[in-house]
């Protein structure tokens, strides 16, 4: 059984991208992350408890001089950014899984013939 070790919250693509970089730098696999999407920092729903959102990634966990672990063509990054606009509750997890696979040499992650890639292409439409 795979336990989620990191619960992270993101508000938009920029915060997802920064968090994904930190996770990749720490070699944290997609199944070890629980993604939460929040609309605005400090502004939740009427019944939400903003203090219950946990983010286990602290600056102590990620060295500021860590190498830039994620390098991919701008066209792929734009695909991810466009797909992030799709309002699916698991979009951040899917995007991270695709980036994880890319980072580990699996270029089929962006292919429409791949399960994750097919979902990505559906989100782009």
Secondary structure, 3 states (H helix, E strand, C coil): CCCCCEEEEECCHHHHHHHHHHHHHCCCCHHHEEEEECCECCECCCCCCHHHCCCCCCCCCCCCCCCCCCCCCHHHHHHHHHHCCCCCCCHHHHHHHHHHHHHCCCHHHHCCCCHHHHHHHHHHC
